[in-house]
Amino acid sequence: MGGSEVRWPARLGHLSRGAVAAHATSSCLFWDARSDRGVSASGSVVSVLLRCTTRLLELLGDPITEERPASPEDWYANVFWVRRRKCLLVTHAETLFCVFAPAVRAASLRPLGAFVVPLIARQLAAEGFPAGALGPLDCEQAIIAKTADRQVLGCMNDIARVCQHAAADASGLARLDLTALHYRLQRNITSARDYLPAVDLIANRLQPTRR
């Protein structure tokens, strides 16, 4: 495979009505879809919290982590190897919505928020969801913490195996269809989430609250 990087797919799905464009911006600020509020870097809205595994923290150079109580809104991040290439998996705690980034380099992951947040927003857009469907996203205010939920980590291990098998079936990461893989991942079901796929769980979150 050489040292070539796998390109992230440029095709994005249609945004749902009233959705916010999910392309990465220089400020990496996105809207909170459920509250219809803007997310600012001032800290007035809680920023994205990235819970990293020990392996990923070591790769990042052991950054300072904060102690925060576990929340369904947390994002979990882990790095694993596929055919001797480092790959990143980021998963939302409540819905298990995930982003798989193949063939990453350690330098590109620092700072982690700047790398992860645009990918999350793009993948949400590919499914027709607004960028803030899973809460505010602000890469400049991203908080790093240690993992706190073993069930989420167990689900991520299963997702990682799906990615590894997909790469093997494609004869390598360079030939892997990321669009098709993500489509499959967002529709995966597990008993941990009552056999509801991530896309359905997100759609339920966006439904107006019944009075």
C-alpha positions in Angstrom: 0.0 0.0 0.0 2.9 2.3 0.5 2.6 5.5 2.4 -0.4 6.9 0.6 -3.3 8.3 2.7 -6.9 7.1 2.2 -9.0 10.0 1.0 -12.2 10.8 2.8 -15.2 10.5 0.5 -16.3 13.9 -0.9 -19.9 12.8 -1.5 -22.3 14.0 1.1 -26.0 13.1 1.5 -28.8 15.7 1.3 -29.4 17.7 4.4 -32.7 17.4 6.1 -35.0 20.4 6.2 -33.7 23.2 8.4 -30.3 21.3 8.7 -27.1 23.2 9.2 -24.4 22.7 6.5 -21.9 20.2 7.9 -18.9 21.1 5.9 -15.9 21.9 8.1 -15.4 25.6 8.7 -12.4 27.5 9.8 -13.9 28.0 13.2 -15.4 24.5 13.5 -18.6 25.8 15.1 -21.9 24.0 14.5 -25.4 24.4 15.7 -27.3 22.5 18.4 -30.1 21.1 16.3 -32.6 20.4 19.1 -32.3 23.8 20.8 -31.8 25.8 17.6 -29.1 27.7 19.4 -25.7 28.7 18.0 -22.7 27.1 19.5 -20.0 29.6 20.4 -16.4 29.3 21.5 -17.2 31.3 24.6 -18.2 28.3 26.6 -21.8 29.4 27.0 -22.8 26.0 25.6 -21.2 22.8 26.8 -18.6 21.7 24.3 -18.0 18.2 22.9 -16.4 15.8 25.3 -14.1 13.2 23.8 -13.4 10.2 26.0 -10.2 8.5 24.7 -8.8 5.1 25.4 -5.4 4.7 27.1 -4.0 3.6 23.7 -5.2 6.8 22.0 -4.1 9.0 24.9 -0.6 7.6 24.5 -0.6 8.3 20.8 -1.7 11.8 21.5 1.3 12.3 23.9 -0.7 11.9 27.1 -2.6 15.2 27.0 -4.2 16.7 30.1 -7.6 15.0 30.8 -10.5 16.4 32.8 -12.6 14.5 35.3 -16.2 14.6 34.1 -19.2 12.4 35.0 -20.3 10.1 32.3 -23.1 11.3 30.0 -25.0 9.9 27.1 -23.8 12.9 25.1 -20.1 11.8 25.4 -18.1 10.7 22.4 -15.7 7.8 22.7 -12.5 7.5 20.6 -10.1 4.7 20.1 -7.3 3.8 17.7 -6.7 0.4 16.3 -4.7 -1.2 13.5 -6.0 -2.5 10.2 -3.3 -4.1 8.1 -0.6 -2.3 10.0 -2.2 1.1 9.5 -3.6 3.2 12.4 -7.3 3.8 12.2 -9.5 6.0 14.4 -13.0 5.1 15.6 -15.2 7.7 17.2 -18.6 6.7 18.7 -21.5 8.5 20.3 -22.3 7.0 23.7 -26.1 7.2 23.5 -26.8 6.2 19.9 -23.5 4.4 18.9 -23.4 6.7 15.8 -19.8 6.3 14.7 -17.1 7.6 12.4 -14.3 5.4 11.0 -11.2 7.2 9.8 -8.6 4.9 8.2 -4.9 5.3 7.9 -4.5 8.2 10.2 -1.2 9.7 11.3 -0.5 10.7 14.9 0.4 14.3 13.9 -3.0 14.8 12.2 -4.8 13.9 15.4 -3.4 16.8 17.4 -5.5 18.6 18.4 -8.0 15.8 18.4 -11.1 18.0 18.3 -10.0 19.8 15.2 -9.7 16.4 13.4 -12.8 14.7 14.8 -15.5 17.3 14.9 -15.6 18.0 11.1 -15.7 14.2 10.4 -18.7 13.8 12.7 -20.5 16.7 11.1 -19.8 15.3 7.6 -21.1 11.9 8.5 -24.2 13.3 10.1 -24.8 15.3 6.9 -24.3 12.1 4.8 -27.3 10.6 6.7 -29.4 13.8 6.2 -29.0 15.0 9.8 -28.0 18.5 11.0 -24.5 18.9 12.3 -25.8 19.5 15.9 -28.1 16.5 15.9 -26.1 14.9 18.7 -25.4 18.0 20.6 -23.1 21.0 20.1 -19.9 20.5 18.2 -17.0 22.9 18.8 -13.6 21.6 18.0 -11.9 24.7 19.6 -13.6 23.8 22.9 -13.2 20.0 22.8 -12.5 18.4 26.1 -10.4 15.3 26.5 -11.3 12.8 29.2 -10.7 9.1 30.0 -13.3 6.5 29.1 -16.1 5.8 31.6 -18.5 3.3 30.1 -17.4 -0.3 29.5 -20.6 -1.1 27.5 -19.7 1.5 25.0 -16.2 0.3 24.7 -17.5 -3.3 24.2 -19.7 -2.0 21.4 -16.8 -0.2 19.8 -14.7 -3.4 19.8 -17.5 -5.0 17.8 -17.6 -2.1 15.4 -13.8 -2.2 15.0 -14.1 -5.9 14.0 -16.7 -5.0 11.4 -14.3 -2.4 9.9 -11.4 -4.9 9.9 -13.5 -7.5 8.1 -14.7 -4.9 5.6 -11.1 -3.9 4.9 -10.1 -7.6 4.4 -13.1 -8.2 2.0 -12.0 -5.1 0.0 -8.4 -6.4 -0.1 -7.1 -3.4 1.8 -7.9 0.1 3.1 -7.1 1.7 -0.2 -10.0 -0.1 -1.8 -12.4 0.2 1.1 -15.7 1.9 0.2 -16.1 4.2 3.2 -19.5 5.4 2.2 -20.9 1.9 2.1 -19.1 1.0 5.3 -20.6 3.9 7.2 -24.0 3.2 5.8 -23.7 -0.3 7.2 -22.4 0.9 10.6 -25.1 3.4 11.2 -27.7 0.7 10.6 -26.1 -1.9 12.8 -28.3 -3.2 15.7 -27.3 -4.4 19.1 -29.0 -5.5 22.2 -27.2 -2.7 24.1 -29.5 -0.2 22.3 -32.7 -2.4 22.1 -31.9 -3.4 18.6 -32.5 0.1 17.3 -29.9 1.4 14.7 -28.1 4.7 15.3 -30.0 6.4 12.5 -33.3 5.6 14.2 -32.1 6.7 17.6 -31.0 10.1 16.2 -34.3 10.5 14.3 -36.1 9.9 17.6 -34.0 12.5 19.3 -34.9 15.1 16.7 -38.7 14.5 17.0 -40.5 17.4 18.6 -41.4 16.8 22.3 -45.0 15.8 22.6 -46.9 17.9 25.2 
